[in-house]
Structures are given as C-alpha cells and as structure tokens.
C-alpha cells in the first residue's frame, strides 16, 4: 500500500513537472532573420523592427539572390540559380525550416522565434 502511494506521488510530480515545462513562457524573443553565405553572416534583421517591406540583393561570384523582407517574415523573391528551389519555397516566419540556395551557398534562417527545434526533438 505504501509503495503504491509513493509511486502515485512520483507520477503526479512527474506529470506536474512535464506540464510546467510545456506551458512555461519560453521568453518573447524577437524573430531575427540571419542570412549567411558559406557560414559567414551577411545580414541579421530583427523582423519585429521592420516597418515597411524592402528588398536587398546579395551578389558574389556564384550569383545573385534578392531577399524580400516584410514585418515578421522573409523570402527569396529572385535568384539566378537554375533550379529556383529557394524562390519557390516562399515566406518563412519562424525557425522551423530555413531557406537554402545550394548553388549560391546562401542560407536564410529565422532564430529567436517559435518553431525552433532543439537537439532533443526527434
């Protein structure tokens, strides 16, 4: 009887801890778009600070990408790469999936927003 009570208390504590961890506020980090080429940071844009849409063109010897920035989201709107996968991906607004242009070795990712996965997430 005593063992069952202890086990029940442990299970209740475990459930309460899991609930607390799942429901806790993970902070209100502002989403930041990081644009890198070959691991070198080219631009870092706080998407909450963007008031009106703008674009920037990133060029190097491998080609050109035009990045369109709007409040809370970002996309590659034009690229001179042959497959256009980066253009066709569309808008991103969280850290779930980055935009990658392999021919130009360019990555656009969102950090500090919901949707980011940690090392323990499957």
C-alpha positions, 0 to 999 in steps of 0.5 A, spaced: 500 500 500 505 504 501 509 503 495 503 504 491 502 511 494 509 513 493 509 511 486 502 515 485 506 521 488 512 520 483 507 520 477 503 526 479 510 530 480 512 527 474 506 529 470 506 536 474 513 537 472 512 535 464 506 540 464 510 546 467 515 545 462 510 545 456 506 551 458 512 555 461 513 562 457 519 560 453 521 568 453 518 573 447 524 573 443 524 577 437 524 573 430 531 575 427 532 573 420 540 571 419 542 570 412 549 567 411 553 565 405 558 559 406 557 560 414 559 567 414 553 572 416 551 577 411 545 580 414 541 579 421 534 583 421 530 583 427 523 582 423 519 585 429 523 592 427 521 592 420 516 597 418 515 597 411 517 591 406 524 592 402 528 588 398 536 587 398 540 583 393 546 579 395 551 578 389 558 574 389 561 570 384 556 564 384 550 569 383 545 573 385 539 572 390 534 578 392 531 577 399 524 580 400 523 582 407 516 584 410 514 585 418 515 578 421 517 574 415 522 573 409 523 570 402 527 569 396 523 573 391 529 572 385 535 568 384 539 566 378 540 559 380 537 554 375 533 550 379 529 556 383 528 551 389 529 557 394 524 562 390 519 557 390 519 555 397 516 562 399 515 566 406 518 563 412 516 566 419 519 562 424 525 557 425 522 551 423 525 550 416 530 555 413 531 557 406 537 554 402 540 556 395 545 550 394 548 553 388 549 560 391 551 557 398 546 562 401 542 560 407 536 564 410 534 562 417 529 565 422 532 564 430 529 567 436 522 565 434 517 559 435 518 553 431 525 552 433 527 545 434 532 543 439 537 537 439 532 533 443 526 533 438 526 527 434 
